[in-house]
Amino acid sequence: MSKSASIFAASRQPLTLALLVLPQSSILEVASTLDPMRSANRHLGHEAYRWRVVSPEGRAVPLTCGIELPSSGDLSAAEGADALVV
């Protein structure tokens, strides 16, 4: 690593997060996790964050409000993400 390189330097590669949503989660929990990243992407003018929703069984997840949230798959769909958020 060169002297000028830093592990804290901003990257143009998006940070990819997998959000594990459990049945009967609150839509507020999901929104309060995803919306700040969506807003940051918009304000930055580029994709700094990328995410996918995963569920224990890989199917749509019923939320407490009665809405079913689509899922990208089960936990194996989180593979390759930089972080898993539970």
PyMOL Python script that loads the backbone (N, CA, C, O; Angstrom):
from pymol import cmd

cmd.read_pdbstr("""\
ATOM      1  N   MET A   1       0.858  -1.175   0.000  1.00  0.00           N
ATOM      2  CA  MET A   1       0.000   0.000   0.000  1.00  0.00           C
ATOM      3  C   MET A   1       0.897   1.228   0.000  1.00  0.00           C
ATOM      4  O   MET A   1       1.827   1.323   0.801  1.00  0.00           O
ATOM      5  N   SER A   2       0.622   2.156  -0.887  1.00  0.00           N
ATOM      6  CA  SER A   2       1.429   3.374  -0.944  1.00  0.00           C
ATOM      7  C   SER A   2       1.148   4.250   0.263  1.00  0.00           C
ATOM      8  O   SER A   2       0.128   4.100   0.936  1.00  0.00           O
ATOM      9  N   LYS A   3       2.083   5.183   0.530  1.00  0.00           N
ATOM     10  CA  LYS A   3       1.917   6.071   1.683  1.00  0.00           C
ATOM     11  C   LYS A   3       0.671   6.929   1.573  1.00  0.00           C
ATOM     12  O   LYS A   3       0.076   7.291   2.588  1.00  0.00           O
ATOM     13  N   SER A   4       0.271   7.260   0.352  1.00  0.00           N
ATOM     14  CA  SER A   4      -0.894   8.134   0.179  1.00  0.00           C
ATOM     15  C   SER A   4      -2.214   7.360   0.192  1.00  0.00           C
ATOM     16  O   SER A   4      -3.281   7.962   0.312  1.00  0.00           O
ATOM     17  N   ALA A   5      -2.151   6.049   0.071  1.00  0.00           N
ATOM     18  CA  ALA A   5      -3.379   5.247   0.078  1.00  0.00           C
ATOM     19  C   ALA A   5      -3.906   5.130   1.502  1.00  0.00           C
ATOM     20  O   ALA A   5      -3.141   5.124   2.466  1.00  0.00           O
ATOM     21  N   SER A   6      -5.195   5.038   1.611  1.00  0.00           N
ATOM     22  CA  SER A   6      -5.818   4.929   2.927  1.00  0.00           C
ATOM     23  C   SER A   6      -6.987   3.964   2.856  1.00  0.00           C
ATOM     24  O   SER A   6      -7.729   3.944   1.874  1.00  0.00           O
ATOM     25  N   ILE A   7      -7.146   3.170   3.894  1.00  0.00           N
ATOM     26  CA  ILE A   7      -8.306   2.287   3.935  1.00  0.00           C
ATOM     27  C   ILE A   7      -9.586   3.077   4.151  1.00  0.00           C
ATOM     28  O   ILE A   7     -10.683   2.552   3.964  1.00  0.00           O
ATOM     29  N   PHE A   8      -9.449   4.336   4.546  1.00  0.00           N
ATOM     30  CA  PHE A   8     -10.613   5.172   4.803  1.00  0.00           C
ATOM     31  C   PHE A   8     -10.993   6.038   3.605  1.00  0.00           C
ATOM     32  O   PHE A   8     -11.937   6.824   3.688  1.00  0.00           O
ATOM     33  N   ALA A   9     -10.276   5.905   2.503  1.00  0.00           N
ATOM     34  CA  ALA A   9     -10.585   6.695   1.309  1.00  0.00           C
ATOM     35  C   ALA A   9     -11.945   6.291   0.767  1.00  0.00           C
ATOM     36  O   ALA A   9     -12.316   5.118   0.789  1.00  0.00           O
ATOM     37  N   ALA A  10     -12.679   7.277   0.282  1.00  0.00           N
ATOM     38  CA  ALA A  10     -13.998   7.014  -0.297  1.00  0.00           C
ATOM     39  C   ALA A  10     -13.852   6.133  -1.532  1.00  0.00           C
ATOM     40  O   ALA A  10     -12.948   6.328  -2.344  1.00  0.00           O
ATOM     41  N   SER A  11     -14.727   5.190  -1.657  1.00  0.00           N
ATOM     42  CA  SER A  11     -14.720   4.287  -2.799  1.00  0.00           C
ATOM     43  C   SER A  11     -15.878   4.629  -3.726  1.00  0.00           C
ATOM     44  O   SER A  11     -16.943   5.054  -3.276  1.00  0.00           O
ATOM     45  N   ARG A  12     -15.662   4.441  -5.020  1.00  0.00           N
ATOM     46  CA  ARG A  12     -16.755   4.635  -5.970  1.00  0.00           C
ATOM     47  C   ARG A  12     -17.554   3.346  -6.124  1.00  0.00           C
ATOM     48  O   ARG A  12     -18.584   3.330  -6.799  1.00  0.00           O
ATOM     49  N   GLN A  13     -17.087   2.270  -5.503  1.00  0.00           N
ATOM     50  CA  GLN A  13     -17.836   1.023  -5.540  1.00  0.00           C
ATOM     51  C   GLN A  13     -18.955   1.103  -4.508  1.00  0.00           C
ATOM     52  O   GLN A  13     -18.702   1.482  -3.364  1.00  0.00           O
ATOM     53  N   PRO A  14     -20.181   0.758  -4.881  1.00  0.00           N
ATOM     54  CA  PRO A  14     -21.266   0.816  -3.897  1.00  0.00           C
ATOM     55  C   PRO A  14     -21.082  -0.218  -2.788  1.00  0.00           C
ATOM     56  O   PRO A  14     -20.582  -1.319  -3.019  1.00  0.00           O
ATOM     57  N   LEU A  15     -21.492   0.157  -1.596  1.00  0.00           N
ATOM     58  CA  LEU A  15     -21.536  -0.760  -0.464  1.00  0.00           C
ATOM     59  C   LEU A  15     -22.819  -1.567  -0.610  1.00  0.00           C
ATOM     60  O   LEU A  15     -23.910  -0.999  -0.658  1.00  0.00           O
ATOM     61  N   THR A  16     -22.694  -2.879  -0.680  1.00  0.00           N
ATOM     62  CA  THR A  16     -23.856  -3.739  -0.879  1.00  0.00           C
ATOM     63  C   THR A  16     -24.275  -4.366   0.443  1.00  0.00           C
ATOM     64  O   THR A  16     -23.482  -5.029   1.112  1.00  0.00           O
ATOM     65  N   LEU A  17     -25.537  -4.144   0.808  1.00  0.00           N
ATOM     66  CA  LEU A  17     -26.080  -4.677   2.051  1.00  0.00           C
ATOM     67  C   LEU A  17     -27.200  -5.660   1.752  1.00  0.00           C
ATOM     68  O   LEU A  17     -27.997  -5.452   0.838  1.00  0.00           O
ATOM     69  N   ALA A  18     -27.249  -6.717   2.524  1.00  0.00           N
ATOM     70  CA  ALA A  18     -28.382  -7.640   2.487  1.00  0.00           C
ATOM     71  C   ALA A  18     -29.177  -7.393   3.760  1.00  0.00           C
ATOM     72  O   ALA A  18     -28.627  -7.453   4.860  1.00  0.00           O
ATOM     73  N   LEU A  19     -30.456  -7.118   3.615  1.00  0.00           N
ATOM     74  CA  LEU A  19     -31.327  -6.859   4.758  1.00  0.00           C
ATOM     75  C   LEU A  19     -32.191  -8.087   4.995  1.00  0.00           C
ATOM     76  O   LEU A  19     -33.046  -8.420   4.174  1.00  0.00           O
ATOM     77  N   LEU A  20     -31.968  -8.760   6.118  1.00  0.00           N
ATOM     78  CA  LEU A  20     -32.779  -9.919   6.478  1.00  0.00           C
ATOM     79  C   LEU A  20     -34.041  -9.411   7.162  1.00  0.00           C
ATOM     80  O   LEU A  20     -33.981  -8.818   8.240  1.00  0.00           O
ATOM     81  N   VAL A  21     -35.183  -9.650   6.523  1.00  0.00           N
ATOM     82  CA  VAL A  21     -36.468  -9.224   7.081  1.00  0.00           C
ATOM     83  C   VAL A  21     -37.206 -10.472   7.549  1.00  0.00           C
ATOM     84  O   VAL A  21     -37.428 -11.410   6.784  1.00  0.00           O
ATOM     85  N   LEU A  22     -37.575 -10.459   8.811  1.00  0.00           N
ATOM     86  CA  LEU A  22     -38.283 -11.591   9.411  1.00  0.00           C
ATOM     87  C   LEU A  22     -39.785 -11.376   9.341  1.00  0.00           C
ATOM     88  O   LEU A  22     -40.238 -10.231   9.327  1.00  0.00           O
ATOM     89  N   PRO A  23     -40.571 -12.447   9.295  1.00  0.00           N
ATOM     90  CA  PRO A  23     -42.028 -12.304   9.291  1.00  0.00           C
ATOM     91  C   PRO A  23     -42.495 -11.481  10.491  1.00  0.00           C
ATOM     92  O   PRO A  23     -41.962 -11.598  11.595  1.00  0.00           O
ATOM     93  N   GLN A  24     -43.497 -10.655  10.245  1.00  0.00           N
ATOM     94  CA  GLN A  24     -44.102  -9.774  11.233  1.00  0.00           C
ATOM     95  C   GLN A  24     -43.172  -8.645  11.675  1.00  0.00           C
ATOM     96  O   GLN A  24     -43.327  -8.095  12.765  1.00  0.00           O
ATOM     97  N   SER A  25     -42.200  -8.302  10.817  1.00  0.00           N
ATOM     98  CA  SER A  25     -41.408  -7.093  11.055  1.00  0.00           C
ATOM     99  C   SER A  25     -42.285  -5.892  10.756  1.00  0.00           C
ATOM    100  O   SER A  25     -43.299  -6.007  10.066  1.00  0.00           O
ATOM    101  N   SER A  26     -41.898  -4.761  11.268  1.00  0.00           N
ATOM    102  CA  SER A  26     -42.619  -3.519  11.024  1.00  0.00           C
ATOM    103  C   SER A  26     -42.112  -2.872   9.740  1.00  0.00           C
ATOM    104  O   SER A  26     -40.914  -2.895   9.458  1.00  0.00           O
ATOM    105  N   ILE A  27     -43.021  -2.301   8.970  1.00  0.00           N
ATOM    106  CA  ILE A  27     -42.620  -1.583   7.760  1.00  0.00           C
ATOM    107  C   ILE A  27     -41.731  -0.396   8.121  1.00  0.00           C
ATOM    108  O   ILE A  27     -40.887   0.013   7.324  1.00  0.00           O
ATOM    109  N   LEU A  28     -41.915   0.157   9.316  1.00  0.00           N
ATOM    110  CA  LEU A  28     -41.082   1.268   9.780  1.00  0.00           C
ATOM    111  C   LEU A  28     -39.630   0.819   9.949  1.00  0.00           C
ATOM    112  O   LEU A  28     -38.712   1.577   9.635  1.00  0.00           O
ATOM    113  N   GLU A  29     -39.416  -0.384  10.432  1.00  0.00           N
ATOM    114  CA  GLU A  29     -38.054  -0.913  10.574  1.00  0.00           C
ATOM    115  C   GLU A  29     -37.377  -1.040   9.211  1.00  0.00           C
ATOM    116  O   GLU A  29     -36.207  -0.691   9.054  1.00  0.00           O
ATOM    117  N   VAL A  30     -38.112  -1.534   8.245  1.00  0.00           N
ATOM    118  CA  VAL A  30     -37.563  -1.708   6.901  1.00  0.00           C
ATOM    119  C   VAL A  30     -37.267  -0.343   6.279  1.00  0.00           C
ATOM    120  O   VAL A  30     -36.182  -0.126   5.739  1.00  0.00           O
ATOM    121  N   ALA A  31     -38.228   0.570   6.356  1.00  0.00           N
ATOM    122  CA  ALA A  31     -38.053   1.896   5.756  1.00  0.00           C
ATOM    123  C   ALA A  31     -36.927   2.676   6.425  1.00  0.00           C
ATOM    124  O   ALA A  31     -36.165   3.364   5.746  1.00  0.00           O
ATOM    125  N   SER A  32     -36.814   2.576   7.746  1.00  0.00           N
ATOM    126  CA  SER A  32     -35.774   3.346   8.437  1.00  0.00           C
ATOM    127  C   SER A  32     -34.380   2.800   8.152  1.00  0.00           C
ATOM    128  O   SER A  32     -33.386   3.481   8.402  1.00  0.00           O
ATOM    129  N   THR A  33     -34.300   1.594   7.639  1.00  0.00           N
ATOM    130  CA  THR A  33     -33.020   1.028   7.229  1.00  0.00           C
ATOM    131  C   THR A  33     -32.691   1.390   5.783  1.00  0.00           C
ATOM    132  O   THR A  33     -31.561   1.773   5.482  1.00  0.00           O
ATOM    133  N   LEU A  34     -33.664   1.272   4.893  1.00  0.00           N
ATOM    134  CA  LEU A  34     -33.403   1.459   3.465  1.00  0.00           C
ATOM    135  C   LEU A  34     -33.483   2.911   2.998  1.00  0.00           C
ATOM    136  O   LEU A  34     -32.720   3.312   2.118  1.00  0.00           O
ATOM    137  N   ASP A  35     -34.378   3.695   3.560  1.00  0.00           N
ATOM    138  CA  ASP A  35     -34.591   5.048   3.044  1.00  0.00           C
ATOM    139  C   ASP A  35     -33.377   5.968   3.190  1.00  0.00           C
ATOM    140  O   ASP A  35     -33.131   6.757   2.278  1.00  0.00           O
ATOM    141  N   PRO A  36     -32.606   5.917   4.275  1.00  0.00           N
ATOM    142  CA  PRO A  36     -31.407   6.763   4.326  1.00  0.00           C
ATOM    143  C   PRO A  36     -30.402   6.434   3.220  1.00  0.00           C
ATOM    144  O   PRO A  36     -29.730   7.330   2.709  1.00  0.00           O
ATOM    145  N   MET A  37     -30.294   5.159   2.849  1.00  0.00           N
ATOM    146  CA  MET A  37     -29.379   4.796   1.765  1.00  0.00           C
ATOM    147  C   MET A  37     -29.911   5.288   0.425  1.00  0.00           C
ATOM    148  O   MET A  37     -29.147   5.779  -0.406  1.00  0.00           O
ATOM    149  N   ARG A  38     -31.217   5.158   0.214  1.00  0.00           N
ATOM    150  CA  ARG A  38     -31.819   5.661  -1.017  1.00  0.00           C
ATOM    151  C   ARG A  38     -31.612   7.161  -1.127  1.00  0.00           C
ATOM    152  O   ARG A  38     -31.267   7.668  -2.194  1.00  0.00           O
ATOM    153  N   SER A  39     -31.821   7.869  -0.030  1.00  0.00           N
ATOM    154  CA  SER A  39     -31.657   9.321  -0.008  1.00  0.00           C
ATOM    155  C   SER A  39     -30.198   9.715  -0.256  1.00  0.00           C
ATOM    156  O   SER A  39     -29.927  10.660  -0.997  1.00  0.00           O
ATOM    157  N   ALA A  40     -29.267   8.996   0.360  1.00  0.00           N
ATOM    158  CA  ALA A  40     -27.845   9.289   0.147  1.00  0.00           C
ATOM    159  C   ALA A  40     -27.471   9.106  -1.317  1.00  0.00           C
ATOM    160  O   ALA A  40     -26.752   9.935  -1.875  1.00  0.00           O
ATOM    161  N   ASN A  41     -27.943   8.041  -1.946  1.00  0.00           N
ATOM    162  CA  ASN A  41     -27.667   7.824  -3.369  1.00  0.00           C
ATOM    163  C   ASN A  41     -28.164   8.998  -4.200  1.00  0.00           C
ATOM    164  O   ASN A  41     -27.471   9.469  -5.102  1.00  0.00           O
ATOM    165  N   ARG A  42     -29.362   9.465  -3.893  1.00  0.00           N
ATOM    166  CA  ARG A  42     -29.944  10.574  -4.654  1.00  0.00           C
ATOM    167  C   ARG A  42     -29.137  11.853  -4.452  1.00  0.00           C
ATOM    168  O   ARG A  42     -28.840  12.556  -5.418  1.00  0.00           O
ATOM    169  N   HIS A  43     -28.787  12.155  -3.224  1.00  0.00           N
ATOM    170  CA  HIS A  43     -28.059  13.396  -2.941  1.00  0.00           C
ATOM    171  C   HIS A  43     -26.622  13.360  -3.449  1.00  0.00           C
ATOM    172  O   HIS A  43     -26.083  14.390  -3.853  1.00  0.00           O
ATOM    173  N   LEU A  44     -26.001  12.193  -3.431  1.00  0.00           N
ATOM    174  CA  LEU A  44     -24.635  12.068  -3.923  1.00  0.00           C
ATOM    175  C   LEU A  44     -24.570  12.077  -5.446  1.00  0.00           C
ATOM    176  O   LEU A  44     -23.538  12.412  -6.028  1.00  0.00           O
ATOM    177  N   GLY A  45     -25.666  11.711  -6.081  1.00  0.00           N
ATOM    178  CA  GLY A  45     -25.691  11.675  -7.542  1.00  0.00           C
ATOM    179  C   GLY A  45     -25.088  10.408  -8.124  1.00  0.00           C
ATOM    180  O   GLY A  45     -24.884  10.314  -9.334  1.00  0.00           O
ATOM    181  N   HIS A  46     -24.805   9.443  -7.278  1.00  0.00           N
ATOM    182  CA  HIS A  46     -24.325   8.143  -7.752  1.00  0.00           C
ATOM    183  C   HIS A  46     -24.720   7.082  -6.732  1.00  0.00           C
ATOM    184  O   HIS A  46     -25.125   7.395  -5.612  1.00  0.00           O
ATOM    185  N   GLU A  47     -24.597   5.839  -7.135  1.00  0.00           N
ATOM    186  CA  GLU A  47     -24.997   4.735  -6.271  1.00  0.00           C
ATOM    187  C   GLU A  47     -23.885   4.421  -5.268  1.00  0.00           C
ATOM    188  O   GLU A  47     -22.928   3.718  -5.591  1.00  0.00           O
ATOM    189  N   ALA A  48     -24.021   4.943  -4.063  1.00  0.00           N
ATOM    190  CA  ALA A  48     -23.067   4.650  -2.988  1.00  0.00           C
ATOM    191  C   ALA A  48     -23.488   3.401  -2.223  1.00  0.00           C
ATOM    192  O   ALA A  48     -22.656   2.704  -1.642  1.00  0.00           O
ATOM    193  N   TYR A  49     -24.787   3.132  -2.230  1.00  0.00           N
ATOM    194  CA  TYR A  49     -25.348   1.988  -1.512  1.00  0.00           C
ATOM    195  C   TYR A  49     -26.214   1.169  -2.450  1.00  0.00           C
ATOM    196  O   TYR A  49     -26.920   1.698  -3.309  1.00  0.00           O
ATOM    197  N   ARG A  50     -26.137  -0.120  -2.260  1.00  0.00           N
ATOM    198  CA  ARG A  50     -26.966  -1.073  -2.998  1.00  0.00           C
ATOM    199  C   ARG A  50     -27.477  -2.057  -1.955  1.00  0.00           C
ATOM    200  O   ARG A  50     -26.765  -2.365  -0.999  1.00  0.00           O
ATOM    201  N   TRP A  51     -28.681  -2.551  -2.120  1.00  0.00           N
ATOM    202  CA  TRP A  51     -29.221  -3.477  -1.122  1.00  0.00           C
ATOM    203  C   TRP A  51     -30.116  -4.502  -1.776  1.00  0.00           C
ATOM    204  O   TRP A  51     -30.600  -4.338  -2.896  1.00  0.00           O
ATOM    205  N   ARG A  52     -30.313  -5.573  -1.020  1.00  0.00           N
ATOM    206  CA  ARG A  52     -31.283  -6.595  -1.405  1.00  0.00           C
ATOM    207  C   ARG A  52     -31.961  -7.078  -0.132  1.00  0.00           C
ATOM    208  O   ARG A  52     -31.340  -7.168   0.927  1.00  0.00           O
ATOM    209  N   VAL A  53     -33.223  -7.382  -0.256  1.00  0.00           N
ATOM    210  CA  VAL A  53     -34.001  -7.903   0.869  1.00  0.00           C
ATOM    211  C   VAL A  53     -33.982  -9.423   0.783  1.00  0.00           C
ATOM    212  O   VAL A  53     -34.275  -9.999  -0.266  1.00  0.00           O
ATOM    213  N   VAL A  54     -33.639 -10.062   1.884  1.00  0.00           N
ATOM    214  CA  VAL A  54     -33.672 -11.521   1.949  1.00  0.00           C
ATOM    215  C   VAL A  54     -34.575 -11.933   3.110  1.00  0.00           C
ATOM    216  O   VAL A  54     -34.808 -11.160   4.040  1.00  0.00           O
ATOM    217  N   SER A  55     -35.070 -13.147   3.036  1.00  0.00           N
ATOM    218  CA  SER A  55     -35.960 -13.644   4.087  1.00  0.00           C
ATOM    219  C   SER A  55     -35.546 -15.067   4.454  1.00  0.00           C
ATOM    220  O   SER A  55     -34.844 -15.723   3.685  1.00  0.00           O
ATOM    221  N   PRO A  56     -35.970 -15.545   5.612  1.00  0.00           N
ATOM    222  CA  PRO A  56     -35.551 -16.884   6.042  1.00  0.00           C
ATOM    223  C   PRO A  56     -35.891 -17.986   5.035  1.00  0.00           C
ATOM    224  O   PRO A  56     -35.107 -18.918   4.851  1.00  0.00           O
ATOM    225  N   GLU A  57     -37.036 -17.889   4.392  1.00  0.00           N
ATOM    226  CA  GLU A  57     -37.458 -18.947   3.469  1.00  0.00           C
ATOM    227  C   GLU A  57     -37.398 -18.527   2.005  1.00  0.00           C
ATOM    228  O   GLU A  57     -37.752 -19.308   1.122  1.00  0.00           O
ATOM    229  N   GLY A  58     -36.951 -17.294   1.742  1.00  0.00           N
ATOM    230  CA  GLY A  58     -36.794 -16.848   0.366  1.00  0.00           C
ATOM    231  C   GLY A  58     -38.068 -16.381  -0.308  1.00  0.00           C
ATOM    232  O   GLY A  58     -38.079 -16.123  -1.512  1.00  0.00           O
ATOM    233  N   ARG A  59     -39.138 -16.272   0.454  1.00  0.00           N
ATOM    234  CA  ARG A  59     -40.420 -15.824  -0.101  1.00  0.00           C
ATOM    235  C   ARG A  59     -40.747 -14.425   0.402  1.00  0.00           C
ATOM    236  O   ARG A  59     -40.047 -13.877   1.254  1.00  0.00           O
ATOM    237  N   ALA A  60     -41.821 -13.857  -0.138  1.00  0.00           N
ATOM    238  CA  ALA A  60     -42.295 -12.557   0.340  1.00  0.00           C
ATOM    239  C   ALA A  60     -42.545 -12.646   1.846  1.00  0.00           C
ATOM    240  O   ALA A  60     -42.983 -13.676   2.358  1.00  0.00           O
ATOM    241  N   VAL A  61     -42.260 -11.551   2.538  1.00  0.00           N
ATOM    242  CA  VAL A  61     -42.350 -11.535   4.000  1.00  0.00           C
ATOM    243  C   VAL A  61     -43.578 -10.741   4.430  1.00  0.00           C
ATOM    244  O   VAL A  61     -43.719  -9.580   4.045  1.00  0.00           O
ATOM    245  N   PRO A  62     -44.479 -11.346   5.226  1.00  0.00           N
ATOM    246  CA  PRO A  62     -45.628 -10.589   5.729  1.00  0.00           C
ATOM    247  C   PRO A  62     -45.185  -9.631   6.838  1.00  0.00           C
ATOM    248  O   PRO A  62     -44.547 -10.035   7.811  1.00  0.00           O
ATOM    249  N   LEU A  63     -45.537  -8.353   6.669  1.00  0.00           N
ATOM    250  CA  LEU A  63     -45.207  -7.341   7.672  1.00  0.00           C
ATOM    251  C   LEU A  63     -46.396  -7.130   8.600  1.00  0.00           C
ATOM    252  O   LEU A  63     -47.502  -7.582   8.305  1.00  0.00           O
ATOM    253  N   THR A  64     -46.178  -6.451   9.710  1.00  0.00           N
ATOM    254  CA  THR A  64     -47.246  -6.251  10.693  1.00  0.00           C
ATOM    255  C   THR A  64     -48.410  -5.450  10.137  1.00  0.00           C
ATOM    256  O   THR A  64     -49.530  -5.565  10.634  1.00  0.00           O
ATOM    257  N   CYS A  65     -48.164  -4.638   9.110  1.00  0.00           N
ATOM    258  CA  CYS A  65     -49.227  -3.809   8.536  1.00  0.00           C
ATOM    259  C   CYS A  65     -50.079  -4.570   7.525  1.00  0.00           C
ATOM    260  O   CYS A  65     -51.050  -4.023   7.001  1.00  0.00           O
ATOM    261  N   GLY A  66     -49.726  -5.830   7.246  1.00  0.00           N
ATOM    262  CA  GLY A  66     -50.492  -6.632   6.304  1.00  0.00           C
ATOM    263  C   GLY A  66     -49.898  -6.681   4.905  1.00  0.00           C
ATOM    264  O   GLY A  66     -50.335  -7.485   4.081  1.00  0.00           O
ATOM    265  N   ILE A  67     -48.921  -5.846   4.623  1.00  0.00           N
ATOM    266  CA  ILE A  67     -48.255  -5.844   3.317  1.00  0.00           C
ATOM    267  C   ILE A  67     -47.248  -6.989   3.276  1.00  0.00           C
ATOM    268  O   ILE A  67     -46.619  -7.309   4.285  1.00  0.00           O
ATOM    269  N   GLU A  68     -47.099  -7.605   2.101  1.00  0.00           N
ATOM    270  CA  GLU A  68     -46.057  -8.606   1.912  1.00  0.00           C
ATOM    271  C   GLU A  68     -44.909  -7.964   1.151  1.00  0.00           C
ATOM    272  O   GLU A  68     -45.097  -7.442   0.052  1.00  0.00           O
ATOM    273  N   LEU A  69     -43.725  -8.004   1.734  1.00  0.00           N
ATOM    274  CA  LEU A  69     -42.533  -7.409   1.138  1.00  0.00           C
ATOM    275  C   LEU A  69     -41.827  -8.455   0.286  1.00  0.00           C
ATOM    276  O   LEU A  69     -41.454  -9.510   0.799  1.00  0.00           O
ATOM    277  N   PRO A  70     -41.633  -8.185  -1.015  1.00  0.00           N
ATOM    278  CA  PRO A  70     -40.922  -9.143  -1.862  1.00  0.00           C
ATOM    279  C   PRO A  70     -39.498  -9.377  -1.357  1.00  0.00           C
ATOM    280  O   PRO A  70     -38.890  -8.495  -0.750  1.00  0.00           O
ATOM    281  N   SER A  71     -38.987 -10.555  -1.613  1.00  0.00           N
ATOM    282  CA  SER A  71     -37.645 -10.933  -1.182  1.00  0.00           C
ATOM    283  C   SER A  71     -36.829 -11.356  -2.394  1.00  0.00           C
ATOM    284  O   SER A  71     -37.368 -11.898  -3.359  1.00  0.00           O
ATOM    285  N   SER A  72     -35.523 -11.104  -2.336  1.00  0.00           N
ATOM    286  CA  SER A  72     -34.619 -11.551  -3.401  1.00  0.00           C
ATOM    287  C   SER A  72     -34.249 -13.017  -3.253  1.00  0.00           C
ATOM    288  O   SER A  72     -33.620 -13.599  -4.137  1.00  0.00           O
ATOM    289  N   GLY A  73     -34.641 -13.610  -2.139  1.00  0.00           N
ATOM    290  CA  GLY A  73     -34.331 -15.012  -1.898  1.00  0.00           C
ATOM    291  C   GLY A  73     -34.048 -15.253  -0.431  1.00  0.00           C
ATOM    292  O   GLY A  73     -34.271 -14.389   0.416  1.00  0.00           O
ATOM    293  N   ASP A  74     -33.550 -16.453  -0.147  1.00  0.00           N
ATOM    294  CA  ASP A  74     -33.224 -16.790   1.239  1.00  0.00           C
ATOM    295  C   ASP A  74     -31.832 -16.245   1.582  1.00  0.00           C
ATOM    296  O   ASP A  74     -31.283 -15.426   0.845  1.00  0.00           O
ATOM    297  N   LEU A  75     -31.275 -16.697   2.686  1.00  0.00           N
ATOM    298  CA  LEU A  75     -29.975 -16.173   3.120  1.00  0.00           C
ATOM    299  C   LEU A  75     -28.868 -16.383   2.097  1.00  0.00           C
ATOM    300  O   LEU A  75     -27.892 -15.633   2.091  1.00  0.00           O
ATOM    301  N   SER A  76     -28.995 -17.379   1.240  1.00  0.00           N
ATOM    302  CA  SER A  76     -27.965 -17.576   0.217  1.00  0.00           C
ATOM    303  C   SER A  76     -27.921 -16.402  -0.757  1.00  0.00           C
ATOM    304  O   SER A  76     -26.893 -16.167  -1.393  1.00  0.00           O
ATOM    305  N   ALA A  77     -29.032 -15.655  -0.884  1.00  0.00           N
ATOM    306  CA  ALA A  77     -29.055 -14.469  -1.752  1.00  0.00           C
ATOM    307  C   ALA A  77     -28.245 -13.327  -1.155  1.00  0.00           C
ATOM    308  O   ALA A  77     -27.974 -12.338  -1.837  1.00  0.00           O
ATOM    309  N   ALA A  78     -27.854 -13.451   0.113  1.00  0.00           N
ATOM    310  CA  ALA A  78     -27.021 -12.433   0.756  1.00  0.00           C
ATOM    311  C   ALA A  78     -25.542 -12.625   0.424  1.00  0.00           C
ATOM    312  O   ALA A  78     -24.717 -11.757   0.710  1.00  0.00           O
ATOM    313  N   GLU A  79     -25.217 -13.759  -0.175  1.00  0.00           N
ATOM    314  CA  GLU A  79     -23.823 -14.034  -0.514  1.00  0.00           C
ATOM    315  C   GLU A  79     -23.279 -12.938  -1.424  1.00  0.00           C
ATOM    316  O   GLU A  79     -23.946 -12.518  -2.369  1.00  0.00           O
ATOM    317  N   GLY A  80     -22.092 -12.489  -1.139  1.00  0.00           N
ATOM    318  CA  GLY A  80     -21.466 -11.433  -1.928  1.00  0.00           C
ATOM    319  C   GLY A  80     -21.748 -10.038  -1.410  1.00  0.00           C
ATOM    320  O   GLY A  80     -21.125  -9.076  -1.858  1.00  0.00           O
ATOM    321  N   ALA A  81     -22.678  -9.911  -0.472  1.00  0.00           N
ATOM    322  CA  ALA A  81     -22.955  -8.600   0.121  1.00  0.00           C
ATOM    323  C   ALA A  81     -21.805  -8.229   1.057  1.00  0.00           C
ATOM    324  O   ALA A  81     -21.127  -9.102   1.598  1.00  0.00           O
ATOM    325  N   ASP A  82     -21.598  -6.936   1.237  1.00  0.00           N
ATOM    326  CA  ASP A  82     -20.559  -6.469   2.154  1.00  0.00           C
ATOM    327  C   ASP A  82     -20.969  -6.641   3.611  1.00  0.00           C
ATOM    328  O   ASP A  82     -20.117  -6.784   4.488  1.00  0.00           O
ATOM    329  N   ALA A  83     -22.276  -6.626   3.866  1.00  0.00           N
ATOM    330  CA  ALA A  83     -22.775  -6.765   5.238  1.00  0.00           C
ATOM    331  C   ALA A  83     -24.176  -7.351   5.212  1.00  0.00           C
ATOM    332  O   ALA A  83     -24.934  -7.164   4.260  1.00  0.00           O
ATOM    333  N   LEU A  84     -24.497  -8.062   6.276  1.00  0.00           N
ATOM    334  CA  LEU A  84     -25.846  -8.583   6.485  1.00  0.00           C
ATOM    335  C   LEU A  84     -26.439  -7.808   7.649  1.00  0.00           C
ATOM    336  O   LEU A  84     -25.887  -7.811   8.749  1.00  0.00           O
ATOM    337  N   VAL A  85     -27.567  -7.143   7.408  1.00  0.00           N
ATOM    338  CA  VAL A  85     -28.253  -6.365   8.438  1.00  0.00           C
ATOM    339  C   VAL A  85     -29.460  -7.172   8.890  1.00  0.00           C
ATOM    340  O   VAL A  85     -30.271  -7.599   8.068  1.00  0.00           O
ATOM    341  N   VAL A  86     -29.577  -7.381  10.193  1.00  0.00           N
ATOM    342  CA  VAL A  86     -30.689  -8.156  10.746  1.00  0.00           C
ATOM    343  C   VAL A  86     -31.564  -7.238  11.559  1.00  0.00           C
ATOM    344  O   VAL A  86     -32.567  -7.678  12.121  1.00  0.00           O
TER     345      VAL A  86
END
""", "prot")
cmd.dss("prot")
cmd.show_as("cartoon", "prot")
cmd.util.cbc("prot")
cmd.orient("prot")
